[in-house]
Amino acid sequence: NHVGNWDVTLENKKTVASGPLLGTAGQPRRIEGMLNIEPSDAGKPLEIRTNYLAQGDLQLISSSLQKMP
């Protein structure tokens, strides 16, 4: 079931990735992906956000970013 959405924004304006958050019946699941940031956007504030639809339970256990060469 759909419990929310996630997105990644630059400067809280430009959405660079987004998707649904689906219920997992209490079992931890991973969301993984790659983001390509244009050179002109380098150094701008990046925000990972969740939007909870108040249906069921939403828990964010951890998040991480890795710069790829």
PDB file of N, CA, C, O and CB in Angstrom:
ATOM      1  N   ASN A   1       0.827  -1.189   0.000  1.00  0.00           N
ATOM      2  CA  ASN A   1       0.000   0.000   0.000  1.00  0.00           C
ATOM      3  C   ASN A   1       0.867   1.246   0.000  1.00  0.00           C
ATOM      4  O   ASN A   1       1.975   1.242   0.537  1.00  0.00           O
ATOM      5  CB  ASN A   1      -0.939   0.001   1.202  1.00  0.00           C
ATOM      6  N   HIS A   2       0.369   2.294  -0.593  1.00  0.00           N
ATOM      7  CA  HIS A   2       1.087   3.556  -0.759  1.00  0.00           C
ATOM      8  C   HIS A   2       0.961   4.364   0.528  1.00  0.00           C
ATOM      9  O   HIS A   2      -0.141   4.779   0.886  1.00  0.00           O
ATOM     10  CB  HIS A   2       0.537   4.362  -1.979  1.00  0.00           C
ATOM     11  N   VAL A   3       2.084   4.598   1.239  1.00  0.00           N
ATOM     12  CA  VAL A   3       2.040   5.334   2.507  1.00  0.00           C
ATOM     13  C   VAL A   3       2.652   6.729   2.416  1.00  0.00           C
ATOM     14  O   VAL A   3       2.552   7.513   3.360  1.00  0.00           O
ATOM     15  CB  VAL A   3       2.754   4.549   3.576  1.00  0.00           C
ATOM     16  N   GLY A   4       3.280   7.040   1.292  1.00  0.00           N
ATOM     17  CA  GLY A   4       3.893   8.354   1.152  1.00  0.00           C
ATOM     18  C   GLY A   4       4.703   8.447  -0.128  1.00  0.00           C
ATOM     19  O   GLY A   4       4.625   7.591  -1.009  1.00  0.00           O
ATOM     20  N   ASN A   5       5.478   9.511  -0.199  1.00  0.00           N
ATOM     21  CA  ASN A   5       6.346   9.761  -1.352  1.00  0.00           C
ATOM     22  C   ASN A   5       7.686  10.281  -0.864  1.00  0.00           C
ATOM     23  O   ASN A   5       7.799  10.781   0.255  1.00  0.00           O
ATOM     24  CB  ASN A   5       5.694  10.768  -2.338  1.00  0.00           C
ATOM     25  N   TRP A   6       8.692  10.162  -1.703  1.00  0.00           N
ATOM     26  CA  TRP A   6      10.002  10.725  -1.401  1.00  0.00           C
ATOM     27  C   TRP A   6      10.421  11.578  -2.586  1.00  0.00           C
ATOM     28  O   TRP A   6       9.969  11.365  -3.711  1.00  0.00           O
ATOM     29  CB  TRP A   6      11.057   9.606  -1.102  1.00  0.00           C
ATOM     30  N   ASP A   7      11.292  12.546  -2.322  1.00  0.00           N
ATOM     31  CA  ASP A   7      11.911  13.285  -3.414  1.00  0.00           C
ATOM     32  C   ASP A   7      13.244  13.854  -2.953  1.00  0.00           C
ATOM     33  O   ASP A   7      13.539  13.931  -1.761  1.00  0.00           O
ATOM     34  CB  ASP A   7      10.981  14.413  -3.914  1.00  0.00           C
ATOM     35  N   VAL A   8      14.028  14.246  -3.930  1.00  0.00           N
ATOM     36  CA  VAL A   8      15.320  14.890  -3.696  1.00  0.00           C
ATOM     37  C   VAL A   8      15.274  16.204  -4.462  1.00  0.00           C
ATOM     38  O   VAL A   8      14.976  16.230  -5.656  1.00  0.00           O
ATOM     39  CB  VAL A   8      16.545  13.976  -4.156  1.00  0.00           C
ATOM     40  N   THR A   9      15.572  17.291  -3.763  1.00  0.00           N
ATOM     41  CA  THR A   9      15.526  18.598  -4.400  1.00  0.00           C
ATOM     42  C   THR A   9      16.860  19.324  -4.245  1.00  0.00           C
ATOM     43  O   THR A   9      17.637  19.047  -3.331  1.00  0.00           O
ATOM     44  CB  THR A   9      14.391  19.439  -3.810  1.00  0.00           C
ATOM     45  N   LEU A  10      17.098  20.241  -5.143  1.00  0.00           N
ATOM     46  CA  LEU A  10      18.226  21.163  -5.052  1.00  0.00           C
ATOM     47  C   LEU A  10      17.669  22.532  -4.716  1.00  0.00           C
ATOM     48  O   LEU A  10      16.740  23.012  -5.366  1.00  0.00           O
ATOM     49  CB  LEU A  10      19.059  21.196  -6.380  1.00  0.00           C
ATOM     50  N   GLU A  11      18.236  23.153  -3.709  1.00  0.00           N
ATOM     51  CA  GLU A  11      17.814  24.483  -3.233  1.00  0.00           C
ATOM     52  C   GLU A  11      16.320  24.523  -2.938  1.00  0.00           C
ATOM     53  O   GLU A  11      15.701  25.583  -3.032  1.00  0.00           O
ATOM     54  CB  GLU A  11      18.166  25.558  -4.272  1.00  0.00           C
ATOM     55  N   ASN A  12      15.729  23.376  -2.582  1.00  0.00           N
ATOM     56  CA  ASN A  12      14.306  23.264  -2.252  1.00  0.00           C
ATOM     57  C   ASN A  12      13.421  23.753  -3.394  1.00  0.00           C
ATOM     58  O   ASN A  12      12.291  24.183  -3.161  1.00  0.00           O
ATOM     59  CB  ASN A  12      13.995  24.053  -0.983  1.00  0.00           C
ATOM     60  N   LYS A  13      13.930  23.691  -4.638  1.00  0.00           N
ATOM     61  CA  LYS A  13      13.178  24.152  -5.807  1.00  0.00           C
ATOM     62  C   LYS A  13      13.139  23.098  -6.902  1.00  0.00           C
ATOM     63  O   LYS A  13      12.066  22.721  -7.372  1.00  0.00           O
ATOM     64  CB  LYS A  13      13.786  25.438  -6.350  1.00  0.00           C
ATOM     65  N   LYS A  14      14.298  22.630  -7.302  1.00  0.00           N
ATOM     66  CA  LYS A  14      14.427  21.748  -8.455  1.00  0.00           C
ATOM     67  C   LYS A  14      14.425  20.285  -8.010  1.00  0.00           C
ATOM     68  O   LYS A  14      15.347  19.846  -7.322  1.00  0.00           O
ATOM     69  CB  LYS A  14      15.715  22.071  -9.240  1.00  0.00           C
ATOM     70  N   THR A  15      13.387  19.523  -8.400  1.00  0.00           N
ATOM     71  CA  THR A  15      13.313  18.110  -8.056  1.00  0.00           C
ATOM     72  C   THR A  15      14.189  17.319  -9.014  1.00  0.00           C
ATOM     73  O   THR A  15      14.018  17.401 -10.231  1.00  0.00           O
ATOM     74  CB  THR A  15      11.849  17.600  -8.097  1.00  0.00           C
ATOM     75  N   VAL A  16      15.135  16.546  -8.462  1.00  0.00           N
ATOM     76  CA  VAL A  16      16.036  15.753  -9.300  1.00  0.00           C
ATOM     77  C   VAL A  16      15.688  14.270  -9.288  1.00  0.00           C
ATOM     78  O   VAL A  16      16.175  13.522 -10.135  1.00  0.00           O
ATOM     79  CB  VAL A  16      17.465  15.941  -8.842  1.00  0.00           C
ATOM     80  N   ALA A  17      14.851  13.827  -8.343  1.00  0.00           N
ATOM     81  CA  ALA A  17      14.391  12.431  -8.289  1.00  0.00           C
ATOM     82  C   ALA A  17      13.192  12.366  -7.365  1.00  0.00           C
ATOM     83  O   ALA A  17      13.067  13.174  -6.445  1.00  0.00           O
ATOM     84  CB  ALA A  17      15.528  11.464  -7.801  1.00  0.00           C
ATOM     85  N   SER A  18      12.297  11.394  -7.609  1.00  0.00           N
ATOM     86  CA  SER A  18      11.132  11.229  -6.738  1.00  0.00           C
ATOM     87  C   SER A  18      10.541   9.838  -6.943  1.00  0.00           C
ATOM     88  O   SER A  18      10.833   9.159  -7.928  1.00  0.00           O
ATOM     89  CB  SER A  18      10.064  12.325  -7.019  1.00  0.00           C
ATOM     90  N   GLY A  19       9.703   9.432  -5.991  1.00  0.00           N
ATOM     91  CA  GLY A  19       9.048   8.143  -6.117  1.00  0.00           C
ATOM     92  C   GLY A  19       8.114   7.877  -4.956  1.00  0.00           C
ATOM     93  O   GLY A  19       8.046   8.665  -4.012  1.00  0.00           O
ATOM     94  N   PRO A  20       7.383   6.752  -5.022  1.00  0.00           N
ATOM     95  CA  PRO A  20       6.441   6.410  -3.954  1.00  0.00           C
ATOM     96  C   PRO A  20       7.137   5.696  -2.799  1.00  0.00           C
ATOM     97  O   PRO A  20       8.185   5.079  -2.985  1.00  0.00           O
ATOM     98  CB  PRO A  20       5.317   5.533  -4.503  1.00  0.00           C
ATOM     99  N   LEU A  21       6.554   5.782  -1.615  1.00  0.00           N
ATOM    100  CA  LEU A  21       6.942   4.975  -0.465  1.00  0.00           C
ATOM    101  C   LEU A  21       5.823   3.960  -0.260  1.00  0.00           C
ATOM    102  O   LEU A  21       4.666   4.332  -0.061  1.00  0.00           O
ATOM    103  CB  LEU A  21       7.185   5.861   0.833  1.00  0.00           C
ATOM    104  N   LEU A  22       6.174   2.681  -0.308  1.00  0.00           N
ATOM    105  CA  LEU A  22       5.184   1.620  -0.189  1.00  0.00           C
ATOM    106  C   LEU A  22       5.306   0.930   1.156  1.00  0.00           C
ATOM    107  O   LEU A  22       6.409   0.777   1.680  1.00  0.00           O
ATOM    108  CB  LEU A  22       5.339   0.605  -1.321  1.00  0.00           C
ATOM    109  N   GLY A  23       4.181   0.513   1.720  1.00  0.00           N
ATOM    110  CA  GLY A  23       4.179  -0.192   2.994  1.00  0.00           C
ATOM    111  C   GLY A  23       4.933  -1.510   2.897  1.00  0.00           C
ATOM    112  O   GLY A  23       4.948  -2.149   1.845  1.00  0.00           O
ATOM    113  N   THR A  24       5.561  -1.916   4.004  1.00  0.00           N
ATOM    114  CA  THR A  24       6.360  -3.148   4.022  1.00  0.00           C
ATOM    115  C   THR A  24       5.959  -4.075   5.154  1.00  0.00           C
ATOM    116  O   THR A  24       6.678  -5.031   5.445  1.00  0.00           O
ATOM    117  CB  THR A  24       7.834  -2.817   4.138  1.00  0.00           C
ATOM    118  N   ALA A  25       4.824  -3.815   5.802  1.00  0.00           N
ATOM    119  CA  ALA A  25       4.339  -4.649   6.912  1.00  0.00           C
ATOM    120  C   ALA A  25       5.391  -4.801   8.007  1.00  0.00           C
ATOM    121  O   ALA A  25       5.563  -5.887   8.559  1.00  0.00           O
ATOM    122  CB  ALA A  25       3.930  -6.031   6.395  1.00  0.00           C
ATOM    123  N   GLY A  26       6.094  -3.715   8.321  1.00  0.00           N
ATOM    124  CA  GLY A  26       7.061  -3.712   9.412  1.00  0.00           C
ATOM    125  C   GLY A  26       8.437  -4.247   9.070  1.00  0.00           C
ATOM    126  O   GLY A  26       9.309  -4.276   9.938  1.00  0.00           O
ATOM    127  N   GLN A  27       8.662  -4.668   7.840  1.00  0.00           N
ATOM    128  CA  GLN A  27       9.965  -5.195   7.429  1.00  0.00           C
ATOM    129  C   GLN A  27      10.784  -4.088   6.772  1.00  0.00           C
ATOM    130  O   GLN A  27      10.301  -3.452   5.835  1.00  0.00           O
ATOM    131  CB  GLN A  27       9.795  -6.396   6.458  1.00  0.00           C
ATOM    132  N   PRO A  28      12.011  -3.837   7.235  1.00  0.00           N
ATOM    133  CA  PRO A  28      12.841  -2.798   6.611  1.00  0.00           C
ATOM    134  C   PRO A  28      13.095  -3.102   5.132  1.00  0.00           C
ATOM    135  O   PRO A  28      13.325  -4.253   4.759  1.00  0.00           O
ATOM    136  CB  PRO A  28      14.181  -2.666   7.357  1.00  0.00           C
ATOM    137  N   ARG A  29      13.051  -2.070   4.302  1.00  0.00           N
ATOM    138  CA  ARG A  29      13.339  -2.169   2.873  1.00  0.00           C
ATOM    139  C   ARG A  29      14.250  -1.020   2.483  1.00  0.00           C
ATOM    140  O   ARG A  29      14.310   0.002   3.168  1.00  0.00           O
ATOM    141  CB  ARG A  29      12.031  -2.154   2.026  1.00  0.00           C
ATOM    142  N   ARG A  30      14.958  -1.197   1.378  1.00  0.00           N
ATOM    143  CA  ARG A  30      15.879  -0.179   0.879  1.00  0.00           C
ATOM    144  C   ARG A  30      15.291   0.519  -0.331  1.00  0.00           C
ATOM    145  O   ARG A  30      14.565  -0.080  -1.124  1.00  0.00           O
ATOM    146  CB  ARG A  30      17.234  -0.800   0.525  1.00  0.00           C
ATOM    147  N   ILE A  31      15.611   1.779  -0.458  1.00  0.00           N
ATOM    148  CA  ILE A  31      15.379   2.529  -1.685  1.00  0.00           C
ATOM    149  C   ILE A  31      16.755   3.000  -2.134  1.00  0.00           C
ATOM    150  O   ILE A  31      17.438   3.719  -1.406  1.00  0.00           O
ATOM    151  CB  ILE A  31      14.363   3.746  -1.473  1.00  0.00           C
ATOM    152  N   GLU A  32      17.154   2.600  -3.315  1.00  0.00           N
ATOM    153  CA  GLU A  32      18.465   2.983  -3.842  1.00  0.00           C
ATOM    154  C   GLU A  32      18.304   3.613  -5.205  1.00  0.00           C
ATOM    155  O   GLU A  32      17.353   3.318  -5.929  1.00  0.00           O
ATOM    156  CB  GLU A  32      19.408   1.770  -3.921  1.00  0.00           C
ATOM    157  N   GLY A  33      19.222   4.468  -5.546  1.00  0.00           N
ATOM    158  CA  GLY A  33      19.200   5.075  -6.870  1.00  0.00           C
ATOM    159  C   GLY A  33      20.413   5.946  -7.076  1.00  0.00           C
ATOM    160  O   GLY A  33      21.186   6.195  -6.152  1.00  0.00           O
ATOM    161  N   MET A  34      20.568   6.402  -8.296  1.00  0.00           N
ATOM    162  CA  MET A  34      21.661   7.310  -8.643  1.00  0.00           C
ATOM    163  C   MET A  34      21.074   8.651  -9.034  1.00  0.00           C
ATOM    164  O   MET A  34      20.044   8.723  -9.703  1.00  0.00           O
ATOM    165  CB  MET A  34      22.535   6.733  -9.794  1.00  0.00           C
ATOM    166  N   LEU A  35      21.736   9.703  -8.610  1.00  0.00           N
ATOM    167  CA  LEU A  35      21.361  11.063  -8.981  1.00  0.00           C
ATOM    168  C   LEU A  35      22.476  11.654  -9.815  1.00  0.00           C
ATOM    169  O   LEU A  35      23.650  11.534  -9.464  1.00  0.00           O
ATOM    170  CB  LEU A  35      21.078  11.941  -7.728  1.00  0.00           C
ATOM    171  N   ASN A  36      22.126  12.277 -10.895  1.00  0.00           N
ATOM    172  CA  ASN A  36      23.106  13.011 -11.687  1.00  0.00           C
ATOM    173  C   ASN A  36      22.869  14.494 -11.478  1.00  0.00           C
ATOM    174  O   ASN A  36      21.802  15.017 -11.799  1.00  0.00           O
ATOM    175  CB  ASN A  36      23.016  12.636 -13.199  1.00  0.00           C
ATOM    176  N   ILE A  37      23.863  15.157 -10.942  1.00  0.00           N
ATOM    177  CA  ILE A  37      23.779  16.590 -10.682  1.00  0.00           C
ATOM    178  C   ILE A  37      24.598  17.307 -11.752  1.00  0.00           C
ATOM    179  O   ILE A  37      25.770  16.994 -11.962  1.00  0.00           O
ATOM    180  CB  ILE A  37      24.289  16.945  -9.237  1.00  0.00           C
ATOM    181  N   GLU A  38      23.984  18.252 -12.411  1.00  0.00           N
ATOM    182  CA  GLU A  38      24.676  19.023 -13.447  1.00  0.00           C
ATOM    183  C   GLU A  38      25.801  19.849 -12.823  1.00  0.00           C
ATOM    184  O   GLU A  38      25.673  20.304 -11.687  1.00  0.00           O
ATOM    185  CB  GLU A  38      23.682  19.944 -14.201  1.00  0.00           C
ATOM    186  N   PRO A  39      26.899  20.047 -13.553  1.00  0.00           N
ATOM    187  CA  PRO A  39      27.995  20.864 -13.014  1.00  0.00           C
ATOM    188  C   PRO A  39      27.531  22.237 -12.538  1.00  0.00           C
ATOM    189  O   PRO A  39      28.070  22.768 -11.567  1.00  0.00           O
ATOM    190  CB  PRO A  39      29.073  21.034 -14.062  1.00  0.00           C
ATOM    191  N   SER A  40      26.546  22.813 -13.205  1.00  0.00           N
ATOM    192  CA  SER A  40      26.050  24.139 -12.797  1.00  0.00           C
ATOM    193  C   SER A  40      25.310  24.090 -11.451  1.00  0.00           C
ATOM    194  O   SER A  40      25.108  25.129 -10.823  1.00  0.00           O
ATOM    195  CB  SER A  40      25.117  24.706 -13.880  1.00  0.00           C
ATOM    196  N   ASP A  41      24.904  22.891 -11.006  1.00  0.00           N
ATOM    197  CA  ASP A  41      24.213  22.735  -9.730  1.00  0.00           C
ATOM    198  C   ASP A  41      25.136  22.283  -8.599  1.00  0.00           C
ATOM    199  O   ASP A  41      24.696  22.152  -7.457  1.00  0.00           O
ATOM    200  CB  ASP A  41      23.087  21.749  -9.882  1.00  0.00           C
ATOM    201  N   ALA A  42      26.398  22.046  -8.905  1.00  0.00           N
ATOM    202  CA  ALA A  42      27.352  21.590  -7.886  1.00  0.00           C
ATOM    203  C   ALA A  42      27.433  22.610  -6.755  1.00  0.00           C
ATOM    204  O   ALA A  42      27.512  23.814  -6.996  1.00  0.00           O
ATOM    205  CB  ALA A  42      28.757  21.362  -8.508  1.00  0.00           C
ATOM    206  N   GLY A  43      27.413  22.121  -5.532  1.00  0.00           N
ATOM    207  CA  GLY A  43      27.534  22.979  -4.359  1.00  0.00           C
ATOM    208  C   GLY A  43      26.224  23.554  -3.857  1.00  0.00           C
ATOM    209  O   GLY A  43      26.199  24.209  -2.815  1.00  0.00           O
ATOM    210  N   LYS A  44      25.125  23.322  -4.581  1.00  0.00           N
ATOM    211  CA  LYS A  44      23.829  23.821  -4.123  1.00  0.00           C
ATOM    212  C   LYS A  44      23.293  22.899  -3.031  1.00  0.00           C
ATOM    213  O   LYS A  44      23.590  21.705  -3.036  1.00  0.00           O
ATOM    214  CB  LYS A  44      22.820  23.922  -5.305  1.00  0.00           C
ATOM    215  N   PRO A  45      22.505  23.435  -2.092  1.00  0.00           N
ATOM    216  CA  PRO A  45      21.924  22.594  -1.040  1.00  0.00           C
ATOM    217  C   PRO A  45      21.052  21.487  -1.626  1.00  0.00           C
ATOM    218  O   PRO A  45      20.217  21.737  -2.494  1.00  0.00           O
ATOM    219  CB  PRO A  45      21.098  23.449  -0.074  1.00  0.00           C
ATOM    220  N   LEU A  46      21.255  20.261  -1.144  1.00  0.00           N
ATOM    221  CA  LEU A  46      20.500  19.090  -1.577  1.00  0.00           C
ATOM    222  C   LEU A  46      19.670  18.599  -0.405  1.00  0.00           C
ATOM    223  O   LEU A  46      20.175  18.499   0.713  1.00  0.00           O
ATOM    224  CB  LEU A  46      21.444  17.966  -2.106  1.00  0.00           C
ATOM    225  N   GLU A  47      18.401  18.291  -0.648  1.00  0.00           N
ATOM    226  CA  GLU A  47      17.509  17.861   0.419  1.00  0.00           C
ATOM    227  C   GLU A  47      16.807  16.572   0.004  1.00  0.00           C
ATOM    228  O   GLU A  47      16.283  16.472  -1.105  1.00  0.00           O
ATOM    229  CB  GLU A  47      16.476  18.966   0.756  1.00  0.00           C
ATOM    230  N   ILE A  48      16.801  15.570   0.915  1.00  0.00           N
ATOM    231  CA  ILE A  48      16.056  14.330   0.736  1.00  0.00           C
ATOM    232  C   ILE A  48      14.819  14.454   1.611  1.00  0.00           C
ATOM    233  O   ILE A  48      14.930  14.645   2.822  1.00  0.00           O
ATOM    234  CB  ILE A  48      16.922  13.049   1.108  1.00  0.00           C
ATOM    235  N   ARG A  49      13.624  14.345   0.996  1.00  0.00           N
ATOM    236  CA  ARG A  49      12.400  14.601   1.739  1.00  0.00           C
ATOM    237  C   ARG A  49      11.437  13.408   1.652  1.00  0.00           C
ATOM    238  O   ARG A  49      11.431  12.670   0.667  1.00  0.00           O
ATOM    239  CB  ARG A  49      11.722  15.872   1.214  1.00  0.00           C
ATOM    240  N   THR A  50      10.631  13.238   2.699  1.00  0.00           N
ATOM    241  CA  THR A  50       9.538  12.274   2.678  1.00  0.00           C
ATOM    242  C   THR A  50       8.238  13.016   2.933  1.00  0.00           C
ATOM    243  O   THR A  50       8.209  14.015   3.651  1.00  0.00           O
ATOM    244  CB  THR A  50       9.755  11.147   3.732  1.00  0.00           C
ATOM    245  N   ASN A  51       7.166  12.519   2.339  1.00  0.00           N
ATOM    246  CA  ASN A  51       5.836  13.078   2.524  1.00  0.00           C
ATOM    247  C   ASN A  51       4.940  11.921   2.941  1.00  0.00           C
ATOM    248  O   ASN A  51       4.647  11.038   2.135  1.00  0.00           O
ATOM    249  CB  ASN A  51       5.304  13.793   1.216  1.00  0.00           C
ATOM    250  N   TYR A  52       4.507  11.925   4.194  1.00  0.00           N
ATOM    251  CA  TYR A  52       3.713  10.845   4.779  1.00  0.00           C
ATOM    252  C   TYR A  52       2.227  11.105   4.558  1.00  0.00           C
ATOM    253  O   TYR A  52       1.744  12.201   4.844  1.00  0.00           O
ATOM    254  CB  TYR A  52       4.016  10.700   6.287  1.00  0.00           C
ATOM    255  N   LEU A  53       1.491  10.105   4.050  1.00  0.00           N
ATOM    256  CA  LEU A  53       0.070  10.254   3.747  1.00  0.00           C
ATOM    257  C   LEU A  53      -0.839   9.893   4.915  1.00  0.00           C
ATOM    258  O   LEU A  53      -2.055   9.821   4.739  1.00  0.00           O
ATOM    259  CB  LEU A  53      -0.285   9.407   2.567  1.00  0.00           C
ATOM    260  N   ALA A  54      -0.278   9.663   6.111  1.00  0.00           N
ATOM    261  CA  ALA A  54      -1.033   9.342   7.326  1.00  0.00           C
ATOM    262  C   ALA A  54      -1.881   8.085   7.159  1.00  0.00           C
ATOM    263  O   ALA A  54      -3.008   8.004   7.648  1.00  0.00           O
ATOM    264  CB  ALA A  54      -1.926  10.514   7.711  1.00  0.00           C
ATOM    265  N   GLN A  55      -1.313   7.111   6.460  1.00  0.00           N
ATOM    266  CA  GLN A  55      -1.954   5.802   6.305  1.00  0.00           C
ATOM    267  C   GLN A  55      -0.948   4.751   6.741  1.00  0.00           C
ATOM    268  O   GLN A  55       0.038   4.515   6.042  1.00  0.00           O
ATOM    269  CB  GLN A  55      -2.435   5.555   4.823  1.00  0.00           C
ATOM    270  N   GLY A  56      -1.180   4.117   7.884  1.00  0.00           N
ATOM    271  CA  GLY A  56      -0.223   3.145   8.396  1.00  0.00           C
ATOM    272  C   GLY A  56       0.877   3.831   9.173  1.00  0.00           C
ATOM    273  O   GLY A  56       0.642   4.841   9.836  1.00  0.00           O
ATOM    274  N   ASP A  57       2.081   3.283   9.094  1.00  0.00           N
ATOM    275  CA  ASP A  57       3.223   3.738   9.868  1.00  0.00           C
ATOM    276  C   ASP A  57       4.378   4.009   8.916  1.00  0.00           C
ATOM    277  O   ASP A  57       4.641   3.205   8.022  1.00  0.00           O
ATOM    278  CB  ASP A  57       3.622   2.694  10.947  1.00  0.00           C
ATOM    279  N   LEU A  58       5.067   5.120   9.092  1.00  0.00           N
ATOM    280  CA  LEU A  58       6.230   5.444   8.261  1.00  0.00           C
ATOM    281  C   LEU A  58       7.429   5.653   9.166  1.00  0.00           C
ATOM    282  O   LEU A  58       7.388   6.487  10.070  1.00  0.00           O
ATOM    283  CB  LEU A  58       5.969   6.710   7.386  1.00  0.00           C
ATOM    284  N   GLN A  59       8.504   4.897   8.931  1.00  0.00           N
ATOM    285  CA  GLN A  59       9.741   5.039   9.690  1.00  0.00           C
ATOM    286  C   GLN A  59      10.900   5.141   8.711  1.00  0.00           C
ATOM    287  O   GLN A  59      11.024   4.312   7.809  1.00  0.00           O
ATOM    288  CB  GLN A  59       9.943   3.847  10.673  1.00  0.00           C
ATOM    289  N   LEU A  60      11.743   6.143   8.878  1.00  0.00           N
ATOM    290  CA  LEU A  60      12.977   6.284   8.127  1.00  0.00           C
ATOM    291  C   LEU A  60      14.095   5.874   9.072  1.00  0.00           C
ATOM    292  O   LEU A  60      14.338   6.547  10.073  1.00  0.00           O
ATOM    293  CB  LEU A  60      13.175   7.754   7.577  1.00  0.00           C
ATOM    294  N   ILE A  61      14.772   4.784   8.764  1.00  0.00           N
ATOM    295  CA  ILE A  61      15.785   4.254   9.657  1.00  0.00           C
ATOM    296  C   ILE A  61      17.125   4.934   9.440  1.00  0.00           C
ATOM    297  O   ILE A  61      17.808   5.264  10.410  1.00  0.00           O
ATOM    298  CB  ILE A  61      15.923   2.761   9.466  1.00  0.00           C
ATOM    299  N   SER A  62      17.518   5.151   8.191  1.00  0.00           N
ATOM    300  CA  SER A  62      18.774   5.835   7.917  1.00  0.00           C
ATOM    301  C   SER A  62      18.790   6.304   6.475  1.00  0.00           C
ATOM    302  O   SER A  62      17.975   5.881   5.656  1.00  0.00           O
ATOM    303  CB  SER A  62      19.979   4.918   8.205  1.00  0.00           C
ATOM    304  N   SER A  63      19.731   7.185   6.182  1.00  0.00           N
ATOM    305  CA  SER A  63      19.951   7.637   4.805  1.00  0.00           C
ATOM    306  C   SER A  63      21.432   7.883   4.617  1.00  0.00           C
ATOM    307  O   SER A  63      22.150   8.170   5.575  1.00  0.00           O
ATOM    308  CB  SER A  63      19.127   8.926   4.484  1.00  0.00           C
ATOM    309  N   SER A  64      21.891   7.770   3.378  1.00  0.00           N
ATOM    310  CA  SER A  64      23.289   8.056   3.088  1.00  0.00           C
ATOM    311  C   SER A  64      23.443   8.468   1.638  1.00  0.00           C
ATOM    312  O   SER A  64      22.639   8.096   0.784  1.00  0.00           O
ATOM    313  CB  SER A  64      24.172   6.841   3.399  1.00  0.00           C
ATOM    314  N   LEU A  65      24.472   9.228   1.374  1.00  0.00           N
ATOM    315  CA  LEU A  65      24.837   9.653   0.024  1.00  0.00           C
ATOM    316  C   LEU A  65      26.300   9.324  -0.192  1.00  0.00           C
ATOM    317  O   LEU A  65      27.124   9.466   0.712  1.00  0.00           O
ATOM    318  CB  LEU A  65      24.565  11.177  -0.193  1.00  0.00           C
ATOM    319  N   GLN A  66      26.612   8.886  -1.393  1.00  0.00           N
ATOM    320  CA  GLN A  66      28.004   8.614  -1.743  1.00  0.00           C
ATOM    321  C   GLN A  66      28.305   9.295  -3.069  1.00  0.00           C
ATOM    322  O   GLN A  66      27.557   9.146  -4.035  1.00  0.00           O
ATOM    323  CB  GLN A  66      28.283   7.077  -1.825  1.00  0.00           C
ATOM    324  N   LYS A  67      29.394  10.038  -3.110  1.00  0.00           N
ATOM    325  CA  LYS A  67      29.819  10.665  -4.357  1.00  0.00           C
ATOM    326  C   LYS A  67      30.551   9.616  -5.189  1.00  0.00           C
ATOM    327  O   LYS A  67      31.487   8.969  -4.720  1.00  0.00           O
ATOM    328  CB  LYS A  67      30.731  11.914  -4.088  1.00  0.00           C
ATOM    329  N   MET A  68      30.109   9.467  -6.411  1.00  0.00           N
ATOM    330  CA  MET A  68      30.731   8.493  -7.314  1.00  0.00           C
ATOM    331  C   MET A  68      31.808   9.205  -8.128  1.00  0.00           C
ATOM    332  O   MET A  68      31.658  10.374  -8.483  1.00  0.00           O
ATOM    333  CB  MET A  68      29.664   7.827  -8.256  1.00  0.00           C
ATOM    334  N   PRO A  69      32.873   8.506  -8.415  1.00  0.00           N
ATOM    335  CA  PRO A  69      33.952   9.147  -9.204  1.00  0.00           C
ATOM    336  C   PRO A  69      33.520   9.497 -10.616  1.00  0.00           C
ATOM    337  O   PRO A  69      34.313  10.036 -11.388  1.00  0.00           O
ATOM    338  CB  PRO A  69      35.165   8.237  -9.271  1.00  0.00           C
TER     339      PRO A  69
END
